[in-house]
Amino acid sequence: MQYLYNSGGDWIAFKIGPYLYNIDANWIGWFPWNDEHAVQVNGKYLGSIHQNNRFYKLSNFPYRGYPGYPGYPGYPGYPGYPGYAGYSSKPWNAIDYTPEQLQKIKS
């Protein structure tokens, strides 16, 4: 499991394998290209992992084509609470997510 944070150090999501979940353990996206870029279940770009544990939406992310549908991953279980990660600067073209914004995304 990989915990993901915004630039303010707030825990906003976690990753298990190719799947991305919000802090309520709801499936919100996946990593179809086996890199740091995630899409929503419908194929729309969601965000990218930076510095191994920061998750931001890049404002100029290029369209990479429809990635397909991965299949429902099932419930991952309770992720625990990883705590506060501390402040980190974000890339100039990045937009922060709050936990509440990712909780509104539906699978």
N, CA, C and O atoms as a Tinker XYZ file with bonds, in Angstrom:
   428  protein
     1  N      0.837000   -1.169000    0.000000    73     2
     2  CA     0.000000    0.000000    0.000000    64     1     3
     3  C      0.890000    1.243000    0.000000    63     2     4     5
     4  O      1.890000    1.310000    0.714000    81     3
     5  N      0.505000    2.218000   -0.811000    73     3     6
     6  CA     1.240000    3.479000   -0.895000    64     5     7
     7  C      0.280000    4.613000   -0.534000    63     6     8     9
     8  O     -0.707000    4.837000   -1.235000    81     7
     9  N      0.564000    5.325000    0.550000    73     7    10
    10  CA    -0.241000    6.472000    0.952000    64     9    11
    11  C      0.156000    7.682000    0.121000    63    10    12    13
    12  O      1.335000    7.893000   -0.162000    81    11
    13  N     -0.849000    8.486000   -0.274000    73    11    14
    14  CA    -0.600000    9.665000   -1.098000    64    13    15
    15  C     -1.131000   10.910000   -0.401000    63    14    16    17
    16  O     -2.182000   10.879000    0.240000    81    15
    17  N     -0.388000   12.006000   -0.538000    73    15    18
    18  CA    -0.675000   13.249000    0.174000    64    17    19
    19  C     -0.725000   14.424000   -0.791000    63    18    20    21
    20  O     -0.211000   14.342000   -1.906000    81    19
    21  N     -1.351000   15.528000   -0.355000    73    19    22
    22  CA    -1.283000   16.768000   -1.116000    64    21    23
    23  C     -0.073000   17.577000   -0.643000    63    22    24    25
    24  O      0.681000   17.115000    0.213000    81    23
    25  N      0.118000   18.779000   -1.192000    73    23    26
    26  CA     1.304000   19.564000   -0.839000    64    25    27
    27  C      1.280000   20.044000    0.609000    63    26    28    29
    28  O      2.331000   20.325000    1.185000    81    27
    29  N      0.088000   20.140000    1.204000    73    27    30
    30  CA    -0.020000   20.542000    2.600000    64    29    31
    31  C      0.273000   19.425000    3.579000    63    30    32    33
    32  O      0.297000   19.656000    4.788000    81    31
    33  N      0.499000   18.203000    3.075000    73    31    34
    34  CA     0.794000   17.062000    3.929000    64    33    35
    35  C     -0.412000   16.274000    4.364000    63    34    36    37
    36  O     -0.289000   15.343000    5.160000    81    35
    37  N     -1.601000   16.632000    3.848000    73    35    38
    38  CA    -2.825000   15.905000    4.203000    64    37    39
    39  C     -2.934000   14.627000    3.399000    63    38    40    41
    40  O     -2.686000   14.625000    2.193000    81    39
    41  N     -3.302000   13.544000    4.054000    73    39    42
    42  CA    -3.520000   12.267000    3.389000    64    41    43
    43  C     -4.777000   12.379000    2.541000    63    42    44    45
    44  O     -5.833000   12.747000    3.055000    81    43
    45  N     -4.682000   12.065000    1.237000    73    43    46
    46  CA    -5.825000   12.225000    0.339000    64    45    47
    47  C     -6.221000   10.948000   -0.385000    63    46    48    49
    48  O     -7.352000   10.845000   -0.861000    81    47
    49  N     -5.316000    9.964000   -0.483000    73    47    50
    50  CA    -5.622000    8.745000   -1.240000    64    49    51
    51  C     -4.583000    7.675000   -0.916000    63    50    52    53
    52  O     -3.597000    7.927000   -0.225000    81    51
    53  N     -4.834000    6.470000   -1.438000    73    51    54
    54  CA    -3.823000    5.423000   -1.346000    64    53    55
    55  C     -3.892000    4.537000   -2.571000    63    54    56    57
    56  O     -4.923000    4.454000   -3.238000    81    55
    57  N     -2.792000    3.880000   -2.856000    73    55    58
    58  CA    -2.656000    3.034000   -4.034000    64    57    59
    59  C     -2.319000    1.619000   -3.604000    63    58    60    61
    60  O     -1.450000    1.398000   -2.760000    81    59
    61  N     -3.020000    0.665000   -4.200000    73    59    62
    62  CA    -2.700000   -0.753000   -4.034000    64    61    63
    63  C     -2.615000   -1.339000   -5.428000    63    62    64    65
    64  O     -3.605000   -1.359000   -6.160000    81    63
    65  N     -1.441000   -1.814000   -5.798000    73    63    66
    66  CA    -1.244000   -2.307000   -7.163000    64    65    67
    67  C     -1.550000   -1.190000   -8.150000    63    66    68    69
    68  O     -1.079000   -0.068000   -7.966000    81    67
    69  N     -2.328000   -1.469000   -9.194000    73    67    70
    70  CA    -2.651000   -0.422000  -10.162000    64    69    71
    71  C     -3.875000    0.415000   -9.785000    63    70    72    73
    72  O     -4.293000    1.271000  -10.565000    81    71
    73  N     -4.455000    0.184000   -8.610000    73    71    74
    74  CA    -5.718000    0.827000   -8.242000    64    73    75
    75  C     -5.517000    1.969000   -7.254000    63    74    76    77
    76  O     -4.650000    1.913000   -6.382000    81    75
    77  N     -6.341000    3.013000   -7.409000    73    75    78
    78  CA    -6.289000    4.196000   -6.563000    64    77    79
    79  C     -7.602000    4.313000   -5.794000    63    78    80    81
    80  O     -8.683000    4.172000   -6.365000    81    79
    81  N     -7.494000    4.571000   -4.495000    73    79    82
    82  CA    -8.655000    4.675000   -3.604000    64    81    83
    83  C     -8.605000    5.997000   -2.846000    63    82    84    85
    84  O     -7.524000    6.521000   -2.577000    81    83
    85  N     -9.782000    6.538000   -2.500000    73    83    86
    86  CA    -9.794000    7.719000   -1.632000    64    85    87
    87  C     -9.666000    7.261000   -0.180000    63    86    88    89
    88  O     -9.550000    6.062000    0.078000    81    87
    89  N     -9.686000    8.193000    0.771000    73    87    90
    90  CA    -9.449000    7.826000    2.166000    64    89    91
    91  C    -10.578000    7.015000    2.782000    63    90    92    93
    92  O    -10.411000    6.443000    3.859000    81    91
    93  N    -11.734000    6.958000    2.108000    73    91    94
    94  CA   -12.839000    6.111000    2.557000    64    93    95
    95  C    -12.758000    4.714000    1.965000    63    94    96    97
    96  O    -13.680000    3.918000    2.143000    81    95
    97  N    -11.683000    4.401000    1.271000    73    95    98
    98  CA   -11.442000    3.106000    0.619000    64    97    99
    99  C    -12.389000    2.863000   -0.549000    63    98   100   101
   100  O    -12.690000    1.714000   -0.872000    81    99
   101  N    -12.863000    3.936000   -1.185000    73    99   102
   102  CA   -13.668000    3.813000   -2.401000    64   101   103
   103  C    -12.741000    3.901000   -3.605000    63   102   104   105
   104  O    -11.870000    4.768000   -3.665000    81   103
   105  N    -12.932000    3.005000   -4.559000    73   103   106
   106  CA   -12.117000    2.961000   -5.760000    64   105   107
   107  C    -12.420000    4.189000   -6.610000    63   106   108   109
   108  O    -13.575000    4.411000   -6.976000    81   107
   109  N    -11.404000    4.991000   -6.932000    73   107   110
   110  CA   -11.620000    6.214000   -7.711000    64   109   111
   111  C    -10.827000    6.240000   -9.012000    63   110   112   113
   112  O    -11.086000    7.091000   -9.863000    81   111
   113  N     -9.877000    5.342000   -9.192000    73   111   114
   114  CA    -9.105000    5.359000  -10.425000    64   113   115
   115  C     -8.077000    4.252000  -10.475000    63   114   116   117
   116  O     -8.024000    3.378000   -9.610000    81   115
   117  N     -7.269000    4.314000  -11.506000    73   115   118
   118  CA    -6.229000    3.300000  -11.694000    64   117   119
   119  C     -5.088000    3.868000  -12.521000    63   118   120   121
   120  O     -5.194000    4.954000  -13.090000    81   119
   121  N     -4.001000    3.119000  -12.578000    73   119   122
   122  CA    -2.784000    3.516000  -13.275000    64   121   123
   123  C     -2.605000    2.593000  -14.489000    63   122   124   125
   124  O     -1.892000    1.592000  -14.407000    81   123
   125  N     -3.251000    2.929000  -15.616000    73   123   126
   126  CA    -3.280000    2.007000  -16.753000    64   125   127
   127  C     -1.966000    1.856000  -17.505000    63   126   128   129
   128  O     -1.772000    0.859000  -18.201000    81   127
   129  N     -1.062000    2.818000  -17.384000    73   127   130
   130  CA     0.175000    2.791000  -18.162000    64   129   131
   131  C      1.372000    2.330000  -17.329000    63   130   132   133
   132  O      2.516000    2.437000  -17.772000    81   131
   133  N      1.115000    1.823000  -16.136000    73   131   134
   134  CA     2.193000    1.349000  -15.258000    64   133   135
   135  C      3.245000    2.418000  -15.004000    63   134   136   137
   136  O      4.440000    2.131000  -14.932000    81   135
   137  N      2.779000    3.653000  -14.870000    73   135   138
   138  CA     3.665000    4.751000  -14.498000    64   137   139
   139  C      2.974000    5.562000  -13.401000    63   138   140   141
   140  O      2.098000    5.035000  -12.716000    81   139
   141  N      3.343000    6.812000  -13.223000    73   139   142
   142  CA     2.813000    7.623000  -12.123000    64   141   143
   143  C      1.503000    8.335000  -12.430000    63   142   144   145
   144  O      1.017000    9.087000  -11.585000    81   143
   145  N      0.911000    8.129000  -13.603000    73   143   146
   146  CA    -0.284000    8.855000  -14.027000    64   145   147
   147  C     -1.547000    8.004000  -13.874000    63   146   148   149
   148  O     -1.630000    6.880000  -14.370000    81   147
   149  N     -2.525000    8.579000  -13.168000    73   147   150
   150  CA    -3.775000    7.869000  -12.893000    64   149   151
   151  C     -4.930000    8.471000  -13.675000    63   150   152   153
   152  O     -4.947000    9.666000  -13.974000    81   151
   153  N     -5.891000    7.621000  -13.998000    73   151   154
   154  CA    -7.131000    8.052000  -14.633000    64   153   155
   155  C     -8.305000    7.582000  -13.787000    63   154   156   157
   156  O     -8.191000    6.641000  -13.001000    81   155
   157  N     -9.434000    8.257000  -13.964000    73   155   158
   158  CA   -10.668000    7.803000  -13.334000    64   157   159
   159  C    -11.134000    6.545000  -14.046000    63   158   160   161
   160  O    -10.589000    6.177000  -15.086000    81   159
   161  N    -12.122000    5.900000  -13.500000    73   159   162
   162  CA   -12.638000    4.664000  -14.085000    64   161   163
   163  C    -13.136000    4.900000  -15.508000    63   162   164   165
   164  O    -13.055000    4.003000  -16.348000    81   163
   165  N    -13.657000    6.116000  -15.790000    73   163   166
   166  CA   -14.167000    6.429000  -17.129000    64   165   167
   167  C    -13.057000    6.801000  -18.112000    63   166   168   169
   168  O    -13.353000    7.098000  -19.270000    81   167
   169  N    -11.794000    6.795000  -17.691000    73   167   170
   170  CA   -10.669000    7.071000  -18.563000    64   169   171
   171  C    -10.175000    8.506000  -18.535000    63   170   172   173
   172  O     -9.186000    8.818000  -19.197000    81   171
   173  N    -10.827000    9.390000  -17.793000    73   171   174
   174  CA   -10.422000   10.794000  -17.710000    64   173   175
   175  C     -9.228000   10.928000  -16.765000    63   174   176   177
   176  O     -9.195000   10.312000  -15.699000    81   175
   177  N     -8.250000   11.739000  -17.168000    73   175   178
   178  CA    -7.053000   11.951000  -16.353000    64   177   179
   179  C     -7.446000   12.444000  -14.956000    63   178   180   181
   180  O     -8.277000   13.341000  -14.817000    81   179
   181  N     -6.839000   11.848000  -13.926000    73   179   182
   182  CA    -7.139000   12.202000  -12.544000    64   181   183
   183  C     -5.971000   12.910000  -11.863000    63   182   184   185
   184  O     -6.174000   13.926000  -11.198000    81   183
   185  N     -4.762000   12.396000  -12.013000    73   183   186
   186  CA    -3.623000   13.009000  -11.354000    64   185   187
   187  C     -2.372000   12.163000  -11.514000    63   186   188   189
   188  O     -2.386000   11.104000  -12.141000    81   187
   189  N     -1.282000   12.668000  -10.925000    73   187   190
   190  CA     0.015000   12.010000  -11.047000    64   189   191
   191  C      0.731000   12.002000   -9.698000    63   190   192   193
   192  O      0.584000   12.922000   -8.892000    81   191
   193  N      1.501000   10.951000   -9.474000    73   191   194
   194  CA     2.302000   10.838000   -8.260000    64   193   195
   195  C      3.637000   11.546000   -8.480000    63   194   196   197
   196  O      4.296000   11.348000   -9.500000    81   195
   197  N      4.022000   12.366000   -7.516000    73   195   198
   198  CA     5.306000   13.067000   -7.534000    64   197   199
   199  C      6.024000   12.797000   -6.221000    63   198   200   201
   200  O      5.376000   12.596000   -5.194000    81   199
   201  N      7.325000   12.789000   -6.240000    73   199   202
   202  CA     8.160000   12.633000   -5.047000    64   201   203
   203  C      7.773000   11.392000   -4.237000    63   202   204   205
   204  O      7.901000   11.392000   -3.013000    81   203
   205  N      7.315000   10.363000   -4.889000    73   203   206
   206  CA     6.963000    9.061000   -4.307000    64   205   207
   207  C      5.708000    9.030000   -3.442000    63   206   208   209
   208  O      5.168000    7.949000   -3.207000    81   207
   209  N      5.218000   10.183000   -2.956000    73   207   210
   210  CA     4.021000   10.110000   -2.119000    64   209   211
   211  C      3.108000   11.332000   -2.235000    63   210   212   213
   212  O      2.216000   11.506000   -1.405000    81   211
   213  N      3.309000   12.175000   -3.238000    73   211   214
   214  CA     2.449000   13.338000   -3.438000    64   213   215
   215  C      1.597000   13.105000   -4.674000    63   214   216   217
   216  O      2.083000   12.593000   -5.682000    81   215
   217  N      0.322000   13.482000   -4.597000    73   215   218
   218  CA    -0.600000   13.276000   -5.720000    64   217   219
   219  C     -1.191000   14.609000   -6.129000    63   218   220   221
   220  O     -1.877000   15.262000   -5.342000    81   219
   221  N     -0.922000   15.015000   -7.372000    73   219   222
   222  CA    -1.387000   16.285000   -7.909000    64   221   223
   223  C     -2.032000   16.071000   -9.275000    63   222   224   225
   224  O     -1.763000   15.082000   -9.957000    81   223
   225  N     -2.874000   17.000000   -9.653000    73   223   226
   226  CA    -3.421000   17.023000  -11.008000    64   225   227
   227  C     -2.591000   18.011000  -11.813000    63   226   228   229
   228  O     -2.482000   19.178000  -11.438000    81   227
   229  N     -2.007000   17.555000  -12.915000    73   227   230
   230  CA    -1.212000   18.428000  -13.773000    64   229   231
   231  C     -2.137000   19.154000  -14.738000    63   230   232   233
   232  O     -2.963000   18.530000  -15.404000    81   231
   233  N     -1.999000   20.466000  -14.812000    73   231   234
   234  CA    -2.926000   21.261000  -15.627000    64   233   235
   235  C     -2.703000   21.097000  -17.130000    63   234   236   237
   236  O     -3.600000   21.401000  -17.916000    81   235
   237  N     -1.550000   20.632000  -17.537000    73   235   238
   238  CA    -1.265000   20.491000  -18.965000    64   237   239
   239  C     -1.005000   19.039000  -19.362000    63   238   240   241
   240  O     -0.197000   18.782000  -20.255000    81   239
   241  N     -1.663000   18.106000  -18.728000    73   239   242
   242  CA    -1.417000   16.691000  -19.024000    64   241   243
   243  C     -1.967000   16.356000  -20.418000    63   242   244   245
   244  O     -3.139000   16.617000  -20.691000    81   243
   245  N     -1.146000   15.788000  -21.295000    73   243   246
   246  CA    -1.600000   15.484000  -22.659000    64   245   247
   247  C     -2.524000   14.266000  -22.689000    63   246   248   249
   248  O     -2.395000   13.352000  -21.874000    81   247
   249  N     -3.441000   14.270000  -23.625000    73   247   250
   250  CA    -4.352000   13.139000  -23.793000    64   249   251
   251  C     -3.561000   11.943000  -24.313000    63   250   252   253
   252  O     -2.823000   12.058000  -25.292000    81   251
   253  N     -3.715000   10.804000  -23.660000    73   251   254
   254  CA    -2.959000    9.604000  -24.031000    64   253   255
   255  C     -3.843000    8.525000  -24.637000    63   254   256   257
   256  O     -3.400000    7.393000  -24.832000    81   255
   257  N     -5.069000    8.862000  -24.930000    73   255   258
   258  CA    -5.984000    7.879000  -25.487000    64   257   259
   259  C     -6.776000    7.195000  -24.394000    63   258   260   261
   260  O     -6.429000    7.275000  -23.216000    81   259
   261  N     -7.840000    6.524000  -24.792000    73   259   262
   262  CA    -8.692000    5.820000  -23.829000    64   261   263
   263  C     -7.954000    4.578000  -23.326000    63   262   264   265
   264  O     -7.550000    3.733000  -24.125000    81   263
   265  N     -7.774000    4.460000  -22.006000    73   263   266
   266  CA    -6.981000    3.347000  -21.482000    64   265   267
   267  C     -7.740000    2.031000  -21.325000    63   266   268   269
   268  O     -7.143000    1.023000  -20.946000    81   267
   269  N     -9.026000    2.019000  -21.604000    73   267   270
   270  CA    -9.809000    0.816000  -21.392000    64   269   271
   271  C    -10.367000    0.773000  -19.981000    63   270   272   273
   272  O    -10.292000    1.758000  -19.246000    81   271
   273  N    -10.920000   -0.355000  -19.608000    73   271   274
   274  CA   -11.515000   -0.535000  -18.276000    64   273   275
   275  C    -10.823000   -1.700000  -17.585000    63   274   276   277
   276  O    -10.725000   -2.784000  -18.160000    81   275
   277  N    -10.342000   -1.498000  -16.365000    73   275   278
   278  CA    -9.532000   -2.536000  -15.727000    64   277   279
   279  C    -10.318000   -3.671000  -15.077000    63   278   280   281
   280  O     -9.748000   -4.723000  -14.789000    81   279
   281  N    -11.589000   -3.483000  -14.847000    73   279   282
   282  CA   -12.340000   -4.453000  -14.058000    64   281   283
   283  C    -12.366000   -4.019000  -12.607000    63   282   284   285
   284  O    -11.408000   -3.414000  -12.126000    81   283
   285  N    -13.426000   -4.313000  -11.914000    73   283   286
   286  CA   -13.609000   -3.864000  -10.538000    64   285   287
   287  C    -12.633000   -4.578000   -9.607000    63   286   288   289
   288  O    -12.556000   -5.806000   -9.623000    81   287
   289  N    -11.876000   -3.819000   -8.786000    73   287   290
   290  CA   -10.851000   -4.452000   -7.957000    64   289   291
   291  C    -11.355000   -5.047000   -6.647000    63   290   292   293
   292  O    -10.627000   -5.797000   -5.998000    81   291
   293  N    -12.574000   -4.731000   -6.249000    73   291   294
   294  CA   -13.056000   -5.205000   -4.960000    64   293   295
   295  C    -12.671000   -4.252000   -3.845000    63   294   296   297
   296  O    -11.981000   -3.261000   -4.084000    81   295
   297  N    -13.108000   -4.541000   -2.637000    73   295   298
   298  CA   -12.863000   -3.669000   -1.499000    64   297   299
   299  C    -11.485000   -3.953000   -0.905000    63   298   300   301
   300  O    -11.172000   -5.109000   -0.616000    81   299
   301  N    -10.655000   -2.925000   -0.716000    73   299   302
   302  CA    -9.285000   -3.159000   -0.252000    64   301   303
   303  C     -9.141000   -3.358000    1.245000    63   302   304   305
   304  O     -8.065000   -3.736000    1.709000    81   303
   305  N    -10.192000   -3.116000    2.013000    73   303   306
   306  CA   -10.076000   -3.177000    3.462000    64   305   307
   307  C     -9.754000   -1.813000    4.033000    63   306   308   309
   308  O     -9.496000   -0.867000    3.289000    81   307
   309  N     -9.767000   -1.709000    5.343000    73   307   310
   310  CA    -9.505000   -0.440000    6.012000    64   309   311
   311  C     -8.029000   -0.071000    5.864000    63   310   312   313
   312  O     -7.161000   -0.868000    6.222000    81   311
   313  N     -7.727000    1.126000    5.343000    73   311   314
   314  CA    -6.333000    1.467000    5.090000    64   313   315
   315  C     -5.551000    1.973000    6.296000    63   314   316   317
   316  O     -4.338000    2.158000    6.199000    81   315
   317  N     -6.211000    2.201000    7.429000    73   315   318
   318  CA    -5.515000    2.779000    8.565000    64   317   319
   319  C     -5.362000    4.272000    8.391000    63   318   320   321
   320  O     -5.909000    4.840000    7.446000    81   319
   321  N     -4.645000    4.908000    9.265000    73   319   322
   322  CA    -4.397000    6.340000    9.159000    64   321   323
   323  C     -2.897000    6.579000    9.194000    63   322   324   325
   324  O     -2.256000    6.312000   10.211000    81   323
   325  N     -2.322000    7.079000    8.099000    73   323   326
   326  CA    -0.870000    7.234000    8.041000    64   325   327
   327  C     -0.332000    8.476000    8.729000    63   326   328   329
   328  O      0.880000    8.603000    8.904000    81   327
   329  N     -1.203000    9.393000    9.120000    73   327   330
   330  CA    -0.730000   10.613000    9.766000    64   329   331
   331  C     -0.420000   11.712000    8.772000    63   330   332   333
   332  O     -0.762000   11.614000    7.593000    81   331
   333  N      0.220000   12.745000    9.248000    73   331   334
   334  CA     0.533000   13.943000    8.489000    64   333   335
   335  C      1.916000   13.802000    7.857000    63   334   336   337
   336  O      2.853000   13.343000    8.511000    81   335
   337  N      2.048000   14.189000    6.601000    73   335   338
   338  CA     3.319000   14.014000    5.897000    64   337   339
   339  C      4.188000   15.257000    5.861000    63   338   340   341
   340  O      5.341000   15.180000    5.438000    81   339
   341  N      3.677000   16.390000    6.287000    73   339   342
   342  CA     4.466000   17.625000    6.218000    64   341   343
   343  C      4.319000   18.315000    4.883000    63   342   344   345
   344  O      3.917000   17.701000    3.895000    81   343
   345  N      4.644000   19.588000    4.856000    73   343   346
   346  CA     4.522000   20.397000    3.652000    64   345   347
   347  C      5.550000   20.005000    2.607000    63   346   348   349
   348  O      6.672000   19.622000    2.939000    81   347
   349  N      5.153000   20.104000    1.319000    73   347   350
   350  CA     6.060000   19.874000    0.207000    64   349   351
   351  C      5.662000   20.813000   -0.921000    63   350   352   353
   352  O      4.473000   20.982000   -1.188000    81   351
   353  N      6.620000   21.416000   -1.577000    73   351   354
   354  CA     6.281000   22.280000   -2.706000    64   353   355
   355  C      5.790000   21.416000   -3.858000    63   354   356   357
   356  O      6.208000   20.270000   -4.019000    81   355
   357  N      4.898000   21.985000   -4.651000    73   355   358
   358  CA     4.344000   21.233000   -5.777000    64   357   359
   359  C      4.883000   21.783000   -7.084000    63   358   360   361
   360  O      5.349000   22.921000   -7.123000    81   359
   361  N      4.831000   21.006000   -8.151000    73   359   362
   362  CA     5.278000   21.503000   -9.454000    64   361   363
   363  C      4.460000   22.733000   -9.873000    63   362   364   365
   364  O      3.320000   22.902000   -9.440000    81   363
   365  N      5.041000   23.572000  -10.702000    73   363   366
   366  CA     4.401000   24.828000  -11.101000    64   365   367
   367  C      3.071000   24.601000  -11.811000    63   366   368   369
   368  O      2.185000   25.451000  -11.724000    81   367
   369  N      2.907000   23.497000  -12.500000    73   367   370
   370  CA     1.690000   23.236000  -13.269000    64   369   371
   371  C      0.742000   22.274000  -12.566000    63   370   372   373
   372  O     -0.114000   21.666000  -13.210000    81   371
   373  N      0.885000   22.132000  -11.255000    73   371   374
   374  CA     0.087000   21.155000  -10.502000    64   373   375
   375  C     -1.016000   21.837000   -9.697000    63   374   376   377
   376  O     -0.876000   22.969000   -9.235000    81   375
   377  N     -2.106000   21.111000   -9.551000    73   375   378
   378  CA    -3.252000   21.554000   -8.761000    64   377   379
   379  C     -3.428000   20.556000   -7.623000    63   378   380   381
   380  O     -3.444000   19.346000   -7.849000    81   379
   381  N     -3.558000   21.060000   -6.409000    73   379   382
   382  CA    -3.741000   20.205000   -5.239000    64   381   383
   383  C     -5.160000   19.654000   -5.162000    63   382   384   385
   384  O     -6.115000   20.291000   -5.607000    81   383
   385  N     -5.275000   18.468000   -4.594000    73   383   386
   386  CA    -6.571000   17.899000   -4.235000    64   385   387
   387  C     -6.739000   17.985000   -2.723000    63   386   388   389
   388  O     -5.760000   17.942000   -1.977000    81   387
   389  N     -7.971000   18.107000   -2.284000    73   387   390
   390  CA    -8.297000   17.939000   -0.874000    64   389   391
   391  C     -8.898000   16.547000   -0.729000    63   390   392   393
   392  O     -9.347000   15.971000   -1.720000    81   391
   393  N     -8.918000   15.992000    0.476000    73   391   394
   394  CA    -9.572000   14.688000    0.655000    64   393   395
   395  C    -11.031000   14.724000    0.201000    63   394   396   397
   396  O    -11.528000   13.753000   -0.371000    81   395
   397  N    -11.712000   15.830000    0.451000    73   395   398
   398  CA   -13.131000   15.953000    0.094000    64   397   399
   399  C    -13.339000   15.910000   -1.420000    63   398   400   401
   400  O    -14.331000   15.347000   -1.883000    81   399
   401  N    -12.443000   16.483000   -2.186000    73   399   402
   402  CA   -12.573000   16.457000   -3.642000    64   401   403
   403  C    -12.479000   15.031000   -4.167000    63   402   404   405
   404  O    -13.237000   14.653000   -5.061000    81   403
   405  N    -11.573000   14.243000   -3.632000    73   403   406
   406  CA   -11.437000   12.860000   -4.082000    64   405   407
   407  C    -12.562000   11.973000   -3.559000    63   406   408   409
   408  O    -12.855000   10.938000   -4.158000    81   407
   409  N    -13.195000   12.356000   -2.458000    73   407   410
   410  CA   -14.327000   11.579000   -1.958000    64   409   411
   411  C    -15.550000   11.728000   -2.853000    63   410   412   413
   412  O    -16.442000   10.880000   -2.817000    81   411
   413  N    -15.612000   12.786000   -3.653000    73   411   414
   414  CA   -16.753000   13.008000   -4.544000    64   413   415
   415  C    -16.652000   12.238000   -5.849000    63   414   416   417
   416  O    -17.636000   12.146000   -6.583000    81   415
   417  N    -15.494000   11.687000   -6.154000    73   415   418
   418  CA   -15.311000   10.946000   -7.408000    64   417   419
   419  C    -15.955000    9.578000   -7.278000    63   418   420   421
   420  O    -15.733000    8.866000   -6.298000    81   419
   421  N    -16.744000    9.218000   -8.262000    73   419   422
   422  CA   -17.462000    7.935000   -8.259000    64   421   423
   423  C    -16.789000    6.945000   -9.190000    63   422   424   425
   424  O    -16.289000    7.322000  -10.250000    81   423
   425  N    -16.776000    5.682000   -8.798000    73   423   426
   426  CA   -16.232000    4.648000   -9.663000    64   425   427
   427  C    -17.292000    4.119000  -10.597000    63   426   428
   428  O    -17.015000    3.234000  -11.407000    81   427
